[in-house]
């Protein structure tokens, strides 16, 4: 084969689909393997020519087969919080067995020191990668603006954006920005271990996010800050699963302490353009 074969796990997810498209734009669809749990449900998700293979984090044998011939692997972190380390270990072991030359892993901003509750499994996965001996890139992604944009419909319905981030500043970027960074790093990184601390160019508080939402929606939607436990209770009351409600409340509380802020602009340097302004993501959310 004249060019390396790239693979993306979790390829049918929101980040995965964008990463496959970003890779295809750079190396051509035929050089990419999209790994999904159920190939039958992945029809039409990817650019024509992308190879679709079955692979499940909980079934190591399926991963080894999916990684056959792959040189560089984008390991997108599982969304099964609490079970992720075992799943990621399965993927790393399968990649070694299959002869994968490099793994890029989607971690979290400053994973080594982050107070975020969700950072622990990322730290452990980073350790597993180091122990594997495989060359790897750590894509320490900051917050996705879409995480807050998901709160726009209830905020408009109830006339308030709620949270527990206080005055903490959030340097988020659009999911597509991180997907592009993943493609660039997967193709270009060469050193045995590369760490990318990735976040948006500009930061905002949730009060500023609410002010921009109010401006675009043409109605006043204030930000209402509340204690972490109260915010968690409100999310549970809105029907969110317990694990997700706890994770979001914990993340806001950590944001209040600066866990989601970063001023390095490493993401925009990596992708060669400014990151997507949060106002743009709000506009997209309002368009539905």
Backbone torsions as a table, in degrees:
resi	resn	phi	psi	omega
1	UNK	NA	137.2	-173.2
2	UNK	-80.6	-15.4	179.4
3	UNK	-136.6	158.7	-179.6
4	UNK	-63.4	156.0	175.0
5	UNK	-101.0	127.5	-179.2
6	UNK	-107.4	144.0	177.1
7	UNK	-132.0	150.6	179.3
8	UNK	-128.3	122.4	174.4
9	UNK	-85.0	161.7	-178.8
10	UNK	56.1	35.0	-168.8
11	UNK	-69.2	-19.7	-179.0
12	UNK	-87.4	-4.6	177.5
13	UNK	-74.9	176.1	-175.7
14	UNK	-62.9	-46.2	178.8
15	UNK	-71.8	-40.3	-177.6
16	UNK	-59.3	-45.3	-179.7
17	UNK	-61.0	-41.7	-180.0
18	UNK	-67.9	-37.4	179.7
19	UNK	-67.3	-41.0	177.7
20	UNK	-61.1	-43.8	179.8
21	UNK	-64.1	-40.6	179.9
22	UNK	-66.3	-38.1	176.7
23	UNK	-67.4	-44.7	-178.3
24	UNK	-59.7	-35.9	179.5
25	UNK	-65.9	-24.0	-176.3
26	UNK	-99.5	-38.2	-173.5
27	UNK	-119.2	-3.7	-178.3
28	UNK	92.0	140.9	-175.0
29	UNK	-60.6	-34.3	-175.0
30	UNK	-67.2	-15.9	-179.4
31	UNK	-91.7	6.3	-172.2
32	UNK	-119.7	136.6	172.7
33	UNK	-110.9	122.4	175.3
34	UNK	-97.9	118.5	-176.3
35	UNK	-103.1	121.7	-175.3
36	UNK	-134.5	158.2	178.5
37	UNK	-69.3	-38.8	-174.6
38	UNK	-130.5	93.3	-177.9
39	UNK	-56.0	-30.5	-178.6
40	UNK	-62.3	-31.3	-178.5
41	UNK	-88.8	-3.1	-176.4
42	UNK	-96.8	-1.0	-178.7
43	UNK	-58.3	129.9	176.6
44	UNK	84.2	-1.3	-178.7
45	UNK	-81.1	-23.7	-170.6
46	UNK	-120.3	161.0	175.8
47	UNK	-57.3	146.7	179.8
48	UNK	-57.8	134.2	179.0
49	UNK	105.1	-18.5	176.9
50	UNK	-67.4	134.3	178.6
51	UNK	-82.5	129.8	179.2
52	UNK	-107.9	126.7	177.8
53	UNK	-127.8	151.1	177.0
54	UNK	-82.2	136.0	176.2
55	UNK	-161.3	131.7	-176.3
56	UNK	-126.2	128.6	-179.3
57	UNK	-56.3	-26.5	-178.0
58	UNK	-89.9	-1.2	179.8
59	UNK	-126.9	87.3	-174.2
60	UNK	-52.6	-37.7	-179.0
61	UNK	-62.8	-36.2	179.4
62	UNK	-66.6	-34.4	-178.9
63	UNK	-69.7	-42.0	-178.8
64	UNK	-60.6	-41.4	177.7
65	UNK	-66.6	-39.1	-178.4
66	UNK	-66.8	-30.4	-176.9
67	UNK	-87.9	-0.2	-177.5
68	UNK	-56.3	126.5	178.0
69	UNK	79.6	-2.3	-178.7
70	UNK	-80.3	134.7	178.2
71	UNK	-98.6	-38.5	-178.6
72	UNK	-131.3	129.2	-173.2
73	UNK	-117.4	128.8	170.1
74	UNK	-94.5	108.4	179.6
75	UNK	-93.5	101.4	178.5
76	UNK	-84.4	127.1	-174.5
77	UNK	-58.3	140.3	178.0
78	UNK	-64.3	156.3	176.4
79	UNK	-100.7	9.5	178.8
80	UNK	-86.8	78.2	-174.5
81	UNK	-60.1	132.3	-177.0
82	UNK	98.1	-21.6	178.5
83	UNK	-117.6	4.8	-169.6
84	UNK	-69.2	-38.5	-175.3
85	UNK	-60.2	-47.4	179.4
86	UNK	-60.2	-41.1	-179.6
87	UNK	-65.6	-43.5	-179.7
88	UNK	-66.8	-38.0	176.7
89	UNK	-60.4	-40.9	177.4
90	UNK	-58.1	-44.6	-177.6
91	UNK	-67.2	-40.6	-179.1
92	UNK	-65.8	-43.3	179.0
93	UNK	-64.0	-42.0	179.5
94	UNK	-65.2	-37.5	179.1
95	UNK	-64.0	-41.3	177.2
96	UNK	-61.9	-46.5	-179.0
97	UNK	-61.4	-36.4	-176.4
98	UNK	-82.4	-6.5	178.4
99	UNK	83.7	21.6	175.8
100	UNK	-62.7	136.2	-174.2
101	UNK	-88.8	-24.8	-177.3
102	UNK	-156.3	143.3	175.5
103	UNK	-120.4	135.2	168.0
104	UNK	-110.4	130.2	-173.8
105	UNK	-121.5	134.3	179.7
106	UNK	-84.6	100.6	-179.4
107	UNK	-99.8	-152.7	-178.8
108	UNK	-130.9	152.5	-176.6
109	UNK	-48.3	127.6	179.5
110	UNK	46.7	48.9	-175.6
111	UNK	-52.5	-35.3	-175.1
112	UNK	-65.3	-26.9	-177.4
113	UNK	-126.1	3.8	-173.7
114	UNK	-66.2	136.3	174.2
115	UNK	-80.7	-4.0	179.9
116	UNK	-61.1	134.2	176.9
117	UNK	-59.1	-35.7	-177.3
118	UNK	-73.5	-7.5	-177.4
119	UNK	-73.6	-23.4	-173.2
120	UNK	-60.1	-47.2	179.9
121	UNK	-65.8	-31.6	176.0
122	UNK	-67.6	-42.9	177.6
123	UNK	-58.4	-44.8	-178.5
124	UNK	-66.0	-37.3	177.7
125	UNK	-67.6	-40.0	176.7
126	UNK	-59.5	-39.3	177.5
127	UNK	-65.0	-41.1	179.0
128	UNK	-62.7	-37.8	177.1
129	UNK	-65.1	-42.7	179.3
130	UNK	-62.0	-42.1	-179.3
131	UNK	-67.9	-26.1	-176.9
132	UNK	-68.4	-24.6	-176.8
133	UNK	80.1	-3.1	179.6
134	UNK	-78.2	138.9	170.8
135	UNK	-56.9	138.3	-177.1
136	UNK	-151.7	158.4	175.7
137	UNK	-119.7	132.9	176.9
138	UNK	-102.1	113.2	178.4
139	UNK	-93.9	89.3	-176.1
140	UNK	-83.5	86.2	-173.4
141	UNK	-76.0	134.1	170.1
142	UNK	-75.4	-164.8	-176.5
143	UNK	-72.4	144.7	172.0
144	UNK	-84.7	131.9	177.1
145	UNK	-58.6	-30.9	178.7
146	UNK	-59.7	-24.9	177.8
147	UNK	-60.2	-39.6	177.9
148	UNK	-84.5	-31.4	178.2
149	UNK	-62.1	-26.5	178.1
150	UNK	-63.8	-21.0	179.8
151	UNK	-85.8	-3.5	-175.3
152	UNK	-65.7	-48.2	-179.8
153	UNK	-56.9	-48.7	177.4
154	UNK	-65.6	-33.0	178.8
155	UNK	-63.5	-41.0	178.5
156	UNK	-68.9	-37.6	-177.6
157	UNK	-68.9	-36.8	-175.1
158	UNK	-101.3	-5.2	177.3
159	UNK	76.0	18.9	177.0
160	UNK	-160.4	145.5	171.6
161	UNK	-98.6	121.5	-177.5
162	UNK	-106.7	154.6	178.1
163	UNK	-178.5	-176.1	177.3
164	UNK	-137.2	35.3	-177.7
165	UNK	-90.8	-1.6	179.7
166	UNK	55.7	-134.5	177.7
167	UNK	-95.9	11.2	-177.9
168	UNK	-57.5	142.0	-179.0
169	UNK	-97.9	141.2	-174.3
170	UNK	-121.6	116.5	178.8
171	UNK	-97.6	73.9	-177.7
172	UNK	-89.3	167.0	175.2
173	UNK	-142.0	166.6	179.4
174	UNK	-73.3	150.9	179.8
175	UNK	-55.2	-37.0	-179.5
176	UNK	-63.5	-30.9	178.1
177	UNK	-64.6	-44.9	179.9
178	UNK	-67.7	-35.1	178.5
179	UNK	-64.0	-41.0	179.0
180	UNK	-65.5	-41.1	178.2
181	UNK	-61.4	-39.7	179.3
182	UNK	-61.8	-42.3	179.4
183	UNK	-63.7	-45.5	-178.8
184	UNK	-62.0	-45.5	-178.1
185	UNK	-68.1	-41.2	-178.5
186	UNK	-61.7	-39.4	-179.0
187	UNK	-76.8	-41.9	-166.6
188	UNK	-100.0	-26.3	-174.5
189	UNK	-63.3	139.0	-177.1
190	UNK	-125.0	-32.8	-176.2
191	UNK	-63.7	156.3	-177.7
192	UNK	-56.6	-36.6	178.2
193	UNK	-140.3	121.0	178.6
194	UNK	-122.3	131.6	178.5
195	UNK	-114.0	122.8	176.4
196	UNK	-111.7	115.1	174.3
197	UNK	-92.1	109.7	-167.2
198	UNK	-116.1	128.3	178.6
199	UNK	-157.7	171.5	-178.2
200	UNK	-71.2	157.1	-179.8
201	UNK	-64.7	-37.6	-175.2
202	UNK	-119.2	152.4	178.9
203	UNK	-116.0	163.4	179.3
204	UNK	-149.9	158.4	169.3
205	UNK	-93.5	164.9	178.1
206	UNK	-66.9	-26.6	174.7
207	UNK	-64.8	-39.2	177.8
208	UNK	-69.5	-37.0	176.4
209	UNK	-61.4	-45.2	179.7
210	UNK	-64.4	-36.6	179.2
211	UNK	-65.2	-40.7	178.2
212	UNK	-68.4	-39.9	176.1
213	UNK	-60.8	-44.0	179.0
214	UNK	-59.4	-44.0	-178.5
215	UNK	-61.4	-47.1	-176.3
216	UNK	-73.7	-34.4	-176.6
217	UNK	-82.9	-15.6	-179.7
218	UNK	73.3	22.4	175.2
219	UNK	-147.2	150.1	-176.4
220	UNK	-76.9	118.8	177.0
221	UNK	-123.5	93.9	-178.2
222	UNK	-73.4	159.5	171.2
223	UNK	-91.4	126.6	178.4
224	UNK	-111.3	112.2	-179.1
225	UNK	-88.9	139.7	-179.5
226	UNK	-141.8	161.7	176.9
227	UNK	-59.5	152.1	-176.1
228	UNK	-53.2	-44.7	-177.4
229	UNK	-63.8	-38.3	179.9
230	UNK	-68.5	-39.7	179.0
231	UNK	-64.4	-43.6	178.0
232	UNK	-59.1	-43.2	179.0
233	UNK	-62.6	-39.0	178.8
234	UNK	-65.1	-39.4	178.9
235	UNK	-67.0	-40.2	176.8
236	UNK	-62.9	-41.6	179.0
237	UNK	-63.0	-27.5	179.1
238	UNK	-83.1	-0.5	175.4
239	UNK	98.5	7.2	179.0
240	UNK	-73.6	146.2	176.0
241	UNK	-61.9	152.4	-174.8
242	UNK	-57.0	-44.4	-178.6
243	UNK	-61.6	-42.7	-178.6
244	UNK	-69.6	-41.4	179.1
245	UNK	-60.6	-43.3	179.4
246	UNK	-65.2	-41.1	-178.7
247	UNK	-64.1	-44.3	-178.8
248	UNK	-67.0	-41.2	-180.0
249	UNK	-66.9	-41.7	177.6
250	UNK	-62.6	-40.8	-178.4
251	UNK	-65.2	-40.3	177.0
252	UNK	-63.8	-43.5	-179.5
253	UNK	-62.0	-37.9	177.6
254	UNK	-70.3	-35.7	177.8
255	UNK	-61.9	-34.4	178.7
256	UNK	-61.3	-25.6	-179.4
257	UNK	-97.2	8.1	176.6
258	UNK	93.6	8.8	-174.8
259	UNK	-67.0	-21.2	-176.6
260	UNK	-109.2	13.4	178.6
261	UNK	-105.3	148.2	-179.1
262	UNK	-163.7	137.4	-176.5
263	UNK	-118.3	18.7	-173.4
264	UNK	-78.4	-24.3	-175.8
265	UNK	57.2	26.2	179.6
266	UNK	-65.8	-31.0	-179.2
267	UNK	-65.8	-48.6	-178.8
268	UNK	-66.5	-32.4	176.4
269	UNK	-65.7	-40.2	-177.8
270	UNK	-66.2	-40.9	-176.6
271	UNK	-91.9	-7.0	174.4
272	UNK	74.2	23.4	176.5
273	UNK	-159.2	161.9	176.7
274	UNK	-62.5	152.6	174.8
275	UNK	-74.5	161.4	-176.2
276	UNK	-70.4	124.4	179.3
277	UNK	-62.6	146.9	-179.0
278	UNK	-63.3	-27.9	177.8
279	UNK	-62.1	-33.5	178.6
280	UNK	-67.0	-42.3	179.8
281	UNK	-66.8	-37.5	175.7
282	UNK	-61.8	-44.4	-179.5
283	UNK	-60.9	-41.6	178.6
284	UNK	-63.5	-40.8	-179.9
285	UNK	-64.9	-38.9	-179.3
286	UNK	-69.6	-30.2	177.2
287	UNK	-71.9	-20.5	176.5
288	UNK	76.4	NA	NA
